[in-house]
Amino acid sequence: MFYAALVLSSAFAASPAASPAQVTLIRAGKLIDGTGRPPIENVTIVVRGEVIESILRGPASAALQQGARIIDWSKHTVLPGLMDCHEHIAGTPGDGGDTQMLKETDAHQALWGALHAKITLEAGFTTVRNVGSGSYAEVALRRFINEGLFPGPRIYTATRGLGMTGGHADINGWSPDVPLRGYAQIVDGVENLRQAVREQIKFGADLIKITASGGVLSSGDSVHHEQYSEEEIRAVVEEAARLGKKVAAHAHAARGILNAVRAGVASIEHGSLVDDEGIALMKKKGIYMVPTLYTLDFILNEGKENGVPQYGIDKAMEISKVQRQNLKKAFEAGVKFAYGTDAAVFPHGRNARDFGILVDQLGVPPMEAIRMATQYAADLIGISDKVGTIEAGKWADLIAVSGDPLQNIRVLEDVKFVMKGGVVAK
């Protein structure tokens, strides 16, 4: 009995929970905290364990420095970890999924995801919203990252996503004798969609992704055409809400955007052909726009050599003529924006390239562009109480860059330091 009690007592004494959390002091030459407040110079961020304990003006006291780990970025700018609200972490550049789904297994997707997770984290993106894949690989990846087995960002995943028969998420143009599952869950009709929502949440979905219009990298459809009806999308939104989940809607077409907005989705992904009616309704209902900008540049400039079929290049060329002026109008009208990239269309790790386009072509002030990838992204995902700004009590997700992103937003393309939850990742 005595021996058992001694062992038990020793186990508690040695447990991590009983040990004081590691204190890390991060010196920042300039701090952009993600709230929109002006930058602060010469500060020290006190991190205890995985959370921010306080932000101090100037250096920490000698007493606080005693025994602490000190990380010196006093000649750099420190910001919150960035967030990408439109990722496909298991995807690779090419024809939008057709070849990948025909040639590769779910195991391939899991391995691609593990590779891309590390690359994405080291690019400064400590959180991603994965909006659809051909399998549940990201659920497993999320678990392994959360358990510290793999390096990677925090993943909030839509698992397989939902697409209609013959639509953007289906695989079209093949013989009807060839059984193809699509690179989303292919479902039609209100009751079937309700069942699919329940199924995806059962197997780990943090949100639901629905395809409301045609897309660029899909054969047999048009970016101008709506796909799911407003009634079908509303059923998805209602069922997801019943289970505490939000819905993201892929939508380029103006009519598809309206259907999704009227049905009550949380965000419009892409939004390339949004019109005045859609802009007004999105603003009124507080629905986020998640633009994906650099993807078109990549398709037009590097798509052919990366396996993008001509129909994809042609569709990208078509919408590129109006996409940015439409999104600029939406931003200027006061529609809420959250940062998203569609990484997988282009190689992972280039996620920060949308910043320059937001600032130079949409006229977004650099501070607002940063907030789209921090504070506003956290709000859309539903985690703004935990992350998105550098404030006491929030997760210690931090990055450092050379120079001032308010003067040159493209310095975010070259992140020098990454911390996620108090752990240095780069």
Summary of the structure (lengths in Angstrom):
residues: 426
radius of gyration: 22.4
end to end distance: 48.0
largest distance: 78.9
contacts: 1567
relative contact order: 0.16
helix: 38%
strand: 21%
